[in-house]
Structure formats: C-alpha cells, structure tokens
Amino acid sequence: MNINEIKQVMVVGAGTMGHSIAQVYAQSGFDVDIVDLKQELLNKALNKIRLNLNLLADYQRVPSDEIDSILSRIHLSTNLKVAAKRADYVVEVVSENREIKREVYSQLDEYCSSKIIFASNTSELNIFKLVDINNPERLVIQHWFRPAHIIPLVEIVAGRKTTPEVVDLSYNMLKKLGKTPIILKKFTNAFIVNKIQQAMNSAIFGLLLKGIATPEEIDLAVKTSFSLRLPVVGVVQNLDFVGLDVISDVLKNMGLELSIIKERVDQGHYGVKTSKGLFDYSGRSEEEILRKKDEKYLKILKFLEELDIFEPV
C-alpha cells in the first residue's frame, strides 16, 4: 500500500485525541469517518473540530474559506462495521483500557481487509503483545500529543513484526499531514516524551509532598529557567552546553559512570567548548555557538514577557 491509495481514513474513538486527529486528516484532504458508541459523543466531537478550525483560522493556520470544505470531509458513525468496510487506513484512539483495546481490535480484524494498516495512538500500552490480529505486520503505534491539531510531534513505534514498509508509510503519511514524526529504534514503555515527563512528575511529587515549594512556585521556577532553554537546546544538547567533562564529574560524585559520556570525554569531546560532544558543531568556535544560542534565548524571553506567560493560565 502507498499513500496515494489511501482516500478514506477511519478514526476509532471521538474523545480528547480522536476528534483532533480526525481533524488533521481532514485538513490534509482525506475523507474521515469518526466512529464512537454514542451519537452524542460524535456531535460533541464535530463541534470541537469546528471551534478548533475557527481558532486556527484566527491565527492564519487554516484559510477561513476552507473550513466548510474540511468539515464536509468528516463523517460521524456509530457503526464500526459499516465504516470499516470503506476504510483504507485505521487510526485507533480508544480508551487506554486493555479490555476495550482487545475488543476493538478483534472487531477491526474481523471487519477490515487484512492489508489495512492499524495505527494505534496508545501512550503506554504494548499494543503488540496486547491484541491478537491477523497479519500483525501492519500494526504500528503512532503516538500523538494534545492538542493533536497544534502539537507537531508524533512518535512512531514498531513492533517486532511490524514491517519496514508500514513504518515508512507511517512516516510519510505524518509528514504529509504536516507533522514531525520520529521513529523510535525499539519499543520502550512510555516512548520518548512520556518517559521524560514521568521522571519530571516523580520530582514534582517529591517537592510537593515534602512541602519544599507550592505548585505555583514550582511552575514559576520551571517557566523562568529551563523552559526558556528547551525550544533552543532541548534536553540532550543542553548537556553539551554544560560541558560533558562537567557532567562526567557530576556523575562520578553520584557514584555513576555512563559510557556514552565517558567515551566522548576520553576523546576530548566536551561539547560546545571543543565543537564536538553529543552533537557535532562542525568546527564552529565556542563564541559563535554561544552567541547564536543566546540570541535565540533573548528572542524567546522577549516574546514570552510580552505574552505575560509566566503567570498561570
């Protein structure tokens, strides 16, 4: 199967993520069936999509004169069997409940062609071990982030039986939708972003439970410190700016040693100060790299201050 053969997309689940994902497909010209158990949920989903599109139009992300056309490509259904018969591609966005997932995939396996790709939006479950379908080579995880019609990232995770062709098609499909897909090298629980967020949550709960700071103070601390850096240097490249030699010393003080850091330090690759670390800076000087970084920090700081972003929403 190639992208040009996909005309009709079925999104199973109209909730928090489903309606938004369906919207993205419709914006990109696909006809979309949104399937859920209750018509009331579907009606709410369509209303949310309409509001989303109006907001996007206000910010010139969608031409206002195309909204009606986009909405006309979205169809609501409570009949999974009927919708499945005309689907060329399936996106599963149902509740993170194991029994519900199993039941939905059992029905999809019965109703859909064995060649149709099943893309699961699960954020934590090992869907590859959980569900039993014919031709599991077509099953892939495509993990979106809320709100799906705004956040660019989609994590692609393959199972042991998922074919490279399905992974490639997933990547190309998401690029066509205007998303930023990242293919994980192997399955890991919580993937990339949620794994990092879980570690942050653990620290946050510790601070709150010990009464070290209030929720407002914790958020203000984060917003006025590393949150400013994240859009520019992320969480990995920031290590290069700290200096891998410094990171190595910190790890030693904790009784730890990481080969990925030690190998670079032993080679004299400390990060920005040597123009090579976890990233390669192509021989640029430390001064040049620091100026480029700081200019971006200042632009972001000015923008955020103008929005009064440091106050709670």
C-alpha positions as CSV (number, residue, x, y, z in Angstrom):
1,M,0.0,0.0,0.0
2,N,1.2,3.6,-0.7
3,I,-0.2,6.9,0.4
4,N,-1.8,7.6,-2.9
5,E,-4.1,4.6,-2.4
6,I,-5.4,6.0,0.9
7,K,-8.5,8.1,0.5
8,Q,-10.8,7.1,3.4
9,V,-9.4,7.2,6.9
10,M,-11.3,5.7,9.9
11,V,-10.6,7.2,13.3
12,V,-12.0,4.9,16.1
13,G,-12.7,7.0,19.2
14,A,-14.1,10.5,19.2
15,G,-12.7,11.7,22.6
16,T,-9.9,14.0,23.7
17,M,-7.5,12.9,21.0
18,G,-9.7,11.3,18.4
19,H,-11.6,14.3,17.2
20,S,-8.4,16.3,16.9
21,I,-6.5,13.6,14.9
22,A,-9.5,13.2,12.6
23,Q,-9.4,17.0,12.0
24,V,-5.8,16.9,11.0
25,Y,-6.5,14.2,8.4
26,A,-9.5,16.2,7.1
27,Q,-7.4,19.3,6.8
28,S,-5.0,17.4,4.6
29,G,-7.7,16.4,2.2
30,F,-8.7,12.9,3.4
31,D,-12.3,11.8,3.9
32,V,-12.6,10.7,7.5
33,D,-15.1,8.5,9.4
34,I,-15.1,9.2,13.2
35,V,-16.6,6.1,14.9
36,D,-17.8,6.0,18.5
37,L,-20.5,4.3,20.5
38,K,-22.8,7.2,21.1
39,Q,-24.1,9.9,18.7
40,E,-23.9,12.4,21.5
41,L,-20.1,12.0,21.7
42,L,-19.8,12.3,17.9
43,N,-21.8,15.5,17.9
44,K,-19.6,17.0,20.6
45,A,-16.5,15.9,18.6
46,L,-17.7,17.7,15.5
47,N,-18.5,20.9,17.4
48,K,-15.0,20.8,19.0
49,I,-13.5,20.4,15.5
50,R,-15.5,23.4,14.3
51,L,-14.2,25.5,17.2
52,N,-10.6,24.3,16.6
53,L,-10.8,25.3,12.9
54,N,-12.1,28.7,13.8
55,L,-9.3,29.3,16.2
56,L,-6.7,28.1,13.6
57,A,-8.2,30.5,11.1
58,D,-7.8,33.3,13.6
59,Y,-4.1,32.6,13.6
60,Q,-3.8,32.1,9.8
61,R,-3.2,28.3,10.2
62,V,-6.2,27.4,8.2
63,P,-7.9,29.6,5.5
64,S,-11.3,30.6,6.9
65,D,-13.0,29.9,3.5
66,E,-11.8,26.2,3.6
67,I,-13.5,25.4,7.0
68,D,-16.8,24.2,5.5
69,S,-14.9,22.1,3.0
70,I,-12.9,20.5,5.8
71,L,-16.0,19.8,7.8
72,S,-17.7,18.2,4.8
73,R,-15.0,15.6,4.7
74,I,-15.7,14.4,8.2
75,H,-18.4,11.8,8.7
76,L,-19.9,10.5,12.0
77,S,-20.8,6.9,12.6
78,T,-21.8,4.6,15.5
79,N,-21.5,1.6,13.2
80,L,-17.9,0.3,13.2
81,K,-18.7,-2.5,10.8
82,V,-20.1,-0.2,8.1
83,A,-17.3,2.4,8.4
84,A,-14.6,-0.3,8.4
85,K,-15.8,-1.7,5.1
86,R,-14.9,1.6,3.3
87,A,-11.7,2.4,5.3
88,D,-8.3,2.4,3.6
89,Y,-6.5,3.3,6.8
90,V,-7.4,2.9,10.5
91,V,-6.4,5.1,13.4
92,E,-7.3,3.7,16.8
93,V,-7.8,6.2,19.6
94,V,-9.9,4.5,22.1
95,S,-9.5,4.5,25.9
96,E,-6.3,3.1,27.4
97,N,-8.2,0.1,28.8
98,R,-6.8,-3.3,27.9
99,E,-10.2,-5.0,27.5
100,I,-11.6,-2.2,25.4
101,K,-8.5,-2.3,23.1
102,R,-8.7,-6.1,22.7
103,E,-12.4,-5.9,21.8
104,V,-11.9,-3.1,19.3
105,Y,-9.0,-4.9,17.5
106,S,-11.0,-8.1,17.5
107,Q,-13.8,-6.3,15.6
108,L,-11.4,-4.4,13.4
109,D,-9.6,-7.7,12.5
110,E,-13.0,-9.1,11.5
111,Y,-14.3,-6.2,9.6
112,C,-11.3,-4.7,7.8
113,S,-9.1,-6.0,5.0
114,S,-6.0,-7.9,6.2
115,K,-3.9,-5.3,4.3
116,I,-5.2,-2.2,6.1
117,I,-2.7,-0.6,8.4
118,F,-3.8,-0.3,12.1
119,A,-2.2,2.8,13.7
120,S,-2.7,2.9,17.5
121,N,-2.4,6.1,19.5
122,T,-1.7,4.3,22.7
123,S,0.6,6.3,25.0
124,E,1.7,3.5,27.4
125,L,0.4,0.0,26.4
126,N,2.4,-2.6,24.5
127,I,-0.3,-2.9,21.9
128,F,1.8,-5.5,20.0
129,K,1.5,-8.0,22.9
130,L,-2.0,-6.9,24.0
131,V,-4.0,-7.5,20.8
132,D,-4.4,-10.6,18.6
133,I,-4.9,-9.8,14.9
134,N,-4.2,-11.5,11.6
135,N,-1.2,-10.0,9.9
136,P,0.3,-8.2,12.8
137,E,3.0,-6.9,10.4
138,R,0.6,-4.0,9.7
139,L,0.2,-2.8,13.3
140,V,2.1,0.3,14.4
141,I,2.0,2.9,17.1
142,Q,1.6,6.5,16.1
143,H,1.6,8.4,19.4
144,W,0.2,12.0,19.0
145,F,0.2,14.8,21.6
146,R,-2.6,17.0,22.8
147,P,-3.8,19.1,21.1
148,A,-3.1,17.0,18.1
149,H,-4.1,19.7,15.6
150,I,-1.4,22.0,17.1
151,I,1.5,19.9,18.6
152,P,3.8,18.8,15.7
153,L,5.3,15.7,17.2
154,V,4.1,12.1,16.6
155,E,6.2,9.2,17.9
156,I,6.3,6.1,15.6
157,V,6.9,2.8,17.4
158,A,7.1,-0.5,15.6
159,G,6.6,-4.0,17.0
160,R,8.9,-6.9,16.3
161,K,6.7,-8.0,13.5
162,T,5.9,-4.5,12.0
163,T,7.3,-4.3,8.5
164,P,9.7,-1.6,7.5
165,E,7.2,-0.7,4.7
166,V,4.5,0.1,7.3
167,V,6.9,2.2,9.3
168,D,8.0,4.1,6.2
169,L,4.4,4.7,5.1
170,S,3.5,5.9,8.6
171,Y,6.4,8.4,8.5
172,N,5.5,9.6,5.0
173,M,1.8,9.9,5.9
174,L,2.6,12.0,9.0
175,K,4.9,14.2,7.0
176,K,2.1,14.7,4.5
177,L,-0.1,15.8,7.4
178,G,2.5,18.4,8.3
179,K,3.6,16.6,11.5
180,T,7.1,16.0,12.8
181,P,7.4,12.2,13.1
182,I,10.2,10.5,15.0
183,I,10.8,6.7,14.6
184,L,12.0,5.0,17.8
185,K,14.7,2.5,17.3
186,K,12.9,0.0,19.5
187,F,9.8,-0.3,21.7
188,T,10.1,1.1,25.3
189,N,7.3,1.8,27.7
190,A,6.1,5.5,27.6
191,F,8.3,6.1,24.5
192,I,10.4,9.3,24.5
193,V,8.4,12.3,25.7
194,N,6.2,10.5,28.3
195,K,9.3,8.8,29.8
196,I,10.9,12.2,30.3
197,Q,7.6,13.6,31.7
198,Q,7.3,10.7,34.1
199,A,10.7,11.4,35.5
200,M,9.7,15.1,35.9
201,N,6.5,14.1,37.6
202,S,8.4,12.0,40.1
203,A,10.5,15.0,41.1
204,I,7.4,17.3,41.2
205,F,5.5,15.0,43.5
206,G,8.6,14.7,45.8
207,L,8.8,18.5,46.0
208,L,5.1,18.9,46.8
209,L,4.8,16.1,49.3
210,K,7.8,17.4,51.2
211,G,6.4,20.9,51.2
212,I,9.5,22.3,49.6
213,A,7.6,24.7,47.3
214,T,4.0,25.4,46.3
215,P,2.6,24.4,42.9
216,E,2.7,28.0,41.8
217,E,6.4,28.4,42.8
218,I,7.4,25.2,41.1
219,D,5.8,26.2,37.8
220,L,7.3,29.7,38.1
221,A,10.7,28.2,38.7
222,V,10.4,26.0,35.6
223,K,8.9,28.7,33.4
224,T,11.7,31.1,34.2
225,S,14.6,28.7,33.9
226,F,15.0,25.6,31.7
227,S,11.7,26.1,29.9
228,L,13.3,29.1,28.2
229,R,16.1,26.8,27.0
230,L,14.1,23.8,25.8
231,P,12.9,25.3,22.5
232,V,16.5,26.2,21.6
233,V,18.8,23.4,23.0
234,G,16.4,20.7,24.1
235,V,17.3,18.4,26.9
236,V,20.2,16.5,25.3
237,Q,22.1,19.3,23.5
238,N,22.0,21.3,26.8
239,L,24.5,18.7,28.2
240,D,26.9,19.9,25.5
241,F,26.5,23.5,26.8
242,V,27.0,22.4,30.4
243,G,30.1,20.5,29.2
244,L,30.4,16.7,29.1
245,D,33.5,17.0,31.3
246,V,31.4,18.7,34.0
247,I,28.6,16.1,33.5
248,S,31.2,13.4,33.9
249,D,32.3,14.8,37.2
250,V,28.8,15.2,38.5
251,L,28.1,11.6,37.6
252,K,31.2,10.5,39.4
253,N,30.1,12.4,42.5
254,M,26.9,10.3,42.3
255,G,28.9,7.1,42.0
256,L,27.8,6.7,38.4
257,E,29.7,6.3,35.1
258,L,27.9,6.4,31.7
259,S,29.8,5.0,28.7
260,I,28.1,7.5,26.3
261,I,29.6,10.4,28.3
262,K,32.9,8.8,29.3
263,E,33.8,7.8,25.7
264,R,33.4,11.3,24.5
265,V,35.3,12.9,27.4
266,D,38.2,10.4,26.9
267,Q,38.3,11.6,23.3
268,G,38.4,15.2,24.3
269,H,34.9,15.9,23.0
270,Y,33.4,18.0,25.8
271,G,30.6,19.7,23.9
272,V,30.4,23.3,22.7
273,K,33.8,24.3,24.1
274,T,35.5,21.8,21.8
275,S,33.0,22.0,19.0
276,K,32.0,18.4,19.4
277,G,30.2,16.4,22.1
278,L,26.9,14.6,21.8
279,F,26.4,16.9,18.8
280,D,28.9,17.9,16.2
281,Y,29.3,21.6,15.7
282,S,31.3,21.4,12.5
283,G,34.4,23.2,13.8
284,R,32.5,26.4,14.8
285,S,34.0,28.4,17.7
286,E,32.5,28.3,21.2
287,E,31.9,32.1,20.9
288,E,29.9,31.7,17.7
289,I,27.8,28.9,19.0
290,L,27.1,30.7,22.3
291,R,26.1,33.9,20.6
292,K,23.7,32.0,18.3
293,K,22.1,30.3,21.3
294,D,21.9,33.5,23.4
295,E,20.3,35.5,20.6
296,K,17.5,32.9,20.4
297,Y,17.1,32.9,24.2
298,L,16.6,36.7,24.2
299,K,14.1,36.5,21.4
300,I,12.1,33.8,23.2
301,L,12.3,35.8,26.5
302,K,11.0,39.0,24.9
303,F,8.1,37.1,23.3
304,L,7.1,35.3,26.5
305,E,7.3,38.5,28.5
306,E,5.0,40.3,26.0
307,L,2.5,37.4,26.5
308,D,2.8,37.6,30.3
309,I,3.4,33.9,30.0
310,F,4.9,33.4,33.5
311,E,1.5,33.8,35.2
312,P,-0.7,30.7,35.5
313,V,-3.2,30.3,32.6
